Amino acid sequence: MQSVKITAIADYAATTAAGWKQVPAETVEMMPAPVEMQPNGFIQANWRDRPYGQLASLEAQSVHDGTTIAVRLRWASEKPETGGREGFPDGAAIAFPVTGDPVLWSMGNEDEPVQFIQWQAMKNKIRSVVAWGIGSSVPGTPVSESVTAGWSQGHWTIVMLRTLAGGPEAATLQPGTNTRIGYAVWNGSNEERAGVKAVSADWSPLNIDA
Amino acid sequence: MSNRQVAMVIDLNKCIGCQTCTVACKTSWTSGEGQEGMWWNQVNTAPGHGTPKDWEKMGGGFKGGEPQKGVRPAQGDFGEGFELNYKEALFSGAGNEALKPIGEEPQWGTNWDEDVGAGDYPNSYFFYIPRICNHCTKPACMEACPRGAISKREEDGIVVIDENHCRGLRFCQSACPYKEIYYNHVTGHAQKCVFCLPRIEQGVATACSRQCPGRVRFLGFLEDEDGPIHKLVNVHKVALGLHPEYETEPNVFYIPPLSPEKFDDDGNPTGEDRIPLAYLESLFGPEVGPALERIKQGRADKQAGRPSDLMDTLISKNFLDLFGPFTNHPREIERIATELEREPVIVPPSIEIAYRGPGGSSQ
């Protein structure tokens, strides 16, 4: 995916901002995070025969203004699920390698953390988390992250913003360089949470305009 | 692995279903927001649907060592919390105002099917079964948590949930075959019985044990050969875990209930136990028959004037003998302020300070 250089990021903060029509969209194939990759036998036993992560694809776009990057995601969702009192909310996340060459599916490893920007439908905010492997995620270095989200006509559209500058637990995104990005989507009405989700098959290239 | 295991034996022959343990637990631990329908200790009628409703059909635990699929109980399965109209019914002066729930009519609650039991008159039967988290030797909840938020304490085997790591994912609720884990929708955490660990750490018995008017609950370390737990579980072999087939090795044990005799059509006693052995075996496994025989033998010994260490232990004439090493008085407990603890309320005539926060009752 190309992160297109624009002049004012504020013009792209809304999910319906006109500028997004000019930004090329990439279709990302999604698949269920394999049941064998789930971290324990109980989660595997409960989900082995139960469909999850059925989202086939999502559309991704990106722009940046030299300081802040915006990633817009759009995917099909039968109904918006906020989780209510006892359920689980719809959600989405983008991932970046912080250092080295971490495996996306295993959420990084001891020496090669992965940063996630995670959105949940019941909260009107996103958070930056860092993980050194499955189940290890903790709040990471803040990157002035913010989000707008909307559901309409069977689709969620969200725009996540973060600074290009990172930190010890957040990927630094440098204009004029290529990095990678990963995606995850949770269908809350199917009780999807944690590793029970749809994921991109692997990292996708993210080329950030100079 | 724990170095030693704190455990409880509950004598079902003595439990009268008064719910004093339930209230002792409620006031100690679950009076906070989001805990309205939470009962870390429940006393249900058996046979019955239990708490949560039909929990024995909800799966979880292990079979042949393999984790089993399980249902995550909803709050409605436990029952919602509700308030009663005490003010109107008891203090308004309106003589015909009945005591009833405020707001929406509750549809289910803990011990909802109280005293229903099973069987046909005159051979109907029931008994009470108090339950808490079993602090299992092989906790399914701990294995199921992808966050590593659940641990078993080395020093006493108490299973605890670290709310700093719990994200409310609730895989533990599906995995626990006893369905003893609740979800606090206000804090977003899984919560359950902590075996009154701040009391245990100071040599004080759990609130549910100490408050029991029937002297139903024994406490101690399984490994303590002089304690009541070891005697009842390992020496006399009369205390059994609930549903051993779940393979989590629970550390709450039960003295199974003896039965009155059945009556025949003419009203004459038949010598048969009224509670079907098959039902008790479905709860406590195949060892329950021999355990009942040993209890009957102990009774017979006492009736005949012969000594019975088993009966002496079960009767426990000395109140504090119930509690193994946990005989300190609750008033001696050193209070540790927590962020959850509320401001102390001075109770006239300044005899003691009562707290409404966790661990703050004077039970």
Boltz contact constraints between the chains, C-beta under 6 A:
constraints:
  - contact:
      token1: [A, 39]
      token2: [B, 146]
      max_distance: 6.0
  - contact:
      token1: [A, 40]
      token2: [B, 143]
      max_distance: 6.0
  - contact:
      token1: [A, 40]
      token2: [B, 144]
      max_distance: 6.0
  - contact:
      token1: [A, 41]
      token2: [B, 67]
      max_distance: 6.0
  - contact:
      token1: [A, 42]
      token2: [B, 67]
      max_distance: 6.0
  - contact:
      token1: [A, 42]
      token2: [B, 144]
      max_distance: 6.0
  - contact:
      token1: [A, 42]
      token2: [B, 175]
      max_distance: 6.0
  - contact:
      token1: [A, 43]
      token2: [B, 171]
      max_distance: 6.0
  - contact:
      token1: [A, 45]
      token2: [B, 67]
      max_distance: 6.0
  - contact:
      token1: [A, 45]
      token2: [B, 69]
      max_distance: 6.0
  - contact:
      token1: [A, 46]
      token2: [B, 69]
      max_distance: 6.0
  - contact:
      token1: [A, 46]
      token2: [B, 174]
      max_distance: 6.0
  - contact:
      token1: [A, 85]
      token2: [B, 185]
      max_distance: 6.0
  - contact:
      token1: [A, 86]
      token2: [B, 74]
      max_distance: 6.0
  - contact:
      token1: [A, 86]
      token2: [B, 75]
      max_distance: 6.0
  - contact:
      token1: [A, 135]
      token2: [B, 146]
      max_distance: 6.0
  - contact:
      token1: [A, 135]
      token2: [B, 147]
      max_distance: 6.0
  - contact:
      token1: [A, 193]
      token2: [B, 169]
      max_distance: 6.0
  - contact:
      token1: [A, 194]
      token2: [B, 146]
      max_distance: 6.0
  - contact:
      token1: [A, 194]
      token2: [B, 169]
      max_distance: 6.0
